Amino acid sequence: MTLLREVIEIPERVHAGDYVLRLSEGVERVDETLDHYVVTPAIARAFDAALGLIATAVTSGRSQAAFLHGSFGTP
């Protein structure tokens, strides 16, 4: 029987910042960022909506405001 710990790495300890993805730092370590970042369908929809907001602002020449917030596990 295969154990879960043989298939995935399960850390013995986790800290508050372990699951925080800081894109400003992630662009400097692209391979590591892509290896750890999971794009769920909900995240893909949120990014699509955000890019749509930006596109509207650029094409209309009008400022747009948005607030993005989500804690660990937020869909």
Secondary structure by P-SEA (a helix, b strand, c coil): cccccccbbbbcccccccccccaaaaaacaaaaaacccccaaaaaaaaaaaaaaaaaaaacbbbbbbbbbccccc
